[in-house]
Amino acid sequence: MTDALFDAVTDGGGERVLGFWRLPGGFERTLAAWSAGGPVAYVEAEYFGGVGEQRAAVWDGGALVLGPLHLEEGQPFGPAGSPLSQALRRLGVVASAGEDEFSAVGLGRHRHRDAWTG
């Protein structure tokens, strides 16, 4: 979520929505509407030096069907995997042996938000 996109889609609500850092106010309704055509995920990850947090939620058929999930700094992944992996699986991602869903879809190449619009 770039600053420009956040500003363009927020309804101005100042509260953290569903516990996310950067989910714009009112945008959860947009995600629910988009999910009428298939599952939609909103995920956040903030890491530095391998330490950080993740949050994820998935909407499908107009309803929140997964989450919001939150993994705090220093907390190990549970048996179901990270919040991001769980959300990606809900979208239909299948990882090969020895990789997670994040790697399977190539999200590693998008680690730095500043490079998205650059």
C-alpha positions in Angstrom: 0.0 0.0 0.0 1.8 3.1 -1.2 1.1 6.5 0.4 -0.6 7.7 -2.8 -2.9 4.7 -3.1 -3.8 4.9 0.6 -4.7 8.6 0.2 -6.8 7.8 -2.9 -8.9 5.0 -1.4 -9.3 6.0 2.3 -12.6 7.2 3.6 -10.7 9.3 6.1 -11.3 7.1 9.0 -8.4 7.3 11.5 -8.8 4.0 13.2 -6.8 0.9 12.4 -9.1 -1.4 10.5 -9.1 -5.0 11.6 -5.7 -4.4 13.3 -3.8 -3.6 10.1 -1.3 -0.8 10.0 -2.0 0.4 6.5 -5.5 -0.7 5.5 -7.3 2.5 4.5 -10.5 3.3 6.3 -13.5 1.8 4.4 -11.2 -0.2 2.0 -12.4 -3.5 3.7 -15.8 -2.8 2.0 -14.0 -2.5 -1.4 -12.2 -5.8 -0.8 -15.5 -7.5 0.2 -17.1 -6.2 -3.0 -14.2 -7.3 -5.2 -14.4 -10.8 -3.6 -17.8 -11.4 -5.2 -15.7 -12.5 -8.2 -13.3 -14.7 -6.3 -11.1 -14.6 -3.2 -9.2 -11.4 -2.4 -6.4 -11.1 0.2 -5.0 -8.1 2.0 -1.6 -8.7 3.6 1.0 -6.7 5.4 4.5 -7.6 6.4 7.1 -5.4 8.1 10.5 -7.0 8.5 14.0 -5.7 9.1 17.0 -8.0 9.4 14.7 -11.0 9.4 12.6 -9.8 12.4 9.1 -8.5 12.0 5.4 -8.9 11.9 2.7 -10.1 9.5 -1.0 -9.6 9.1 -3.4 -11.1 6.6 -7.1 -11.4 5.8 -9.1 -12.9 3.0 -12.5 -12.1 1.6 -14.6 -14.4 -0.6 -18.1 -14.1 -1.8 -18.4 -10.7 -0.2 -17.5 -11.9 3.3 -14.3 -12.0 5.5 -13.5 -15.8 5.4 -10.0 -15.8 6.9 -8.5 -13.6 9.7 -7.5 -11.1 10.4 -4.4 -13.1 11.3 -1.5 -11.5 13.1 2.0 -12.8 13.9 3.9 -10.6 16.3 7.6 -10.0 16.3 9.5 -13.0 17.6 6.4 -15.3 17.5 7.1 -18.6 15.7 4.8 -19.7 12.8 2.1 -22.1 13.9 1.4 -25.4 12.3 -0.7 -23.7 9.6 2.2 -21.5 8.6 2.6 -17.7 8.5 -0.4 -15.4 8.0 0.8 -14.6 4.5 1.1 -18.3 3.6 -2.4 -19.1 5.0 -3.8 -16.2 2.9 -2.0 -17.3 -0.3 -3.2 -20.9 0.2 -6.8 -19.5 0.5 -6.2 -17.9 -2.9 -5.2 -21.2 -4.3 -1.4 -21.0 -4.2 0.2 -24.4 -3.9 3.9 -24.5 -2.8 6.3 -27.2 -3.8 8.3 -29.2 -1.2 10.9 -27.0 0.4 9.3 -23.7 -0.4 6.5 -21.6 1.1 3.6 -19.9 -0.7 5.4 -16.5 -0.6 8.3 -17.9 -2.6 6.1 -20.0 -4.9 4.4 -16.9 -6.3 7.6 -14.9 -6.5 6.7 -12.2 -3.9 10.3 -11.9 -2.8 11.0 -9.7 -5.8 8.5 -7.1 -4.3 10.0 -6.8 -0.9 10.8 -3.1 -1.1 7.7 -0.8 -1.5 9.7 2.1 -2.9 10.7 0.0 -5.9 7.0 -0.7 -6.8 6.4 2.7 -8.3 10.0 3.6 -9.2 
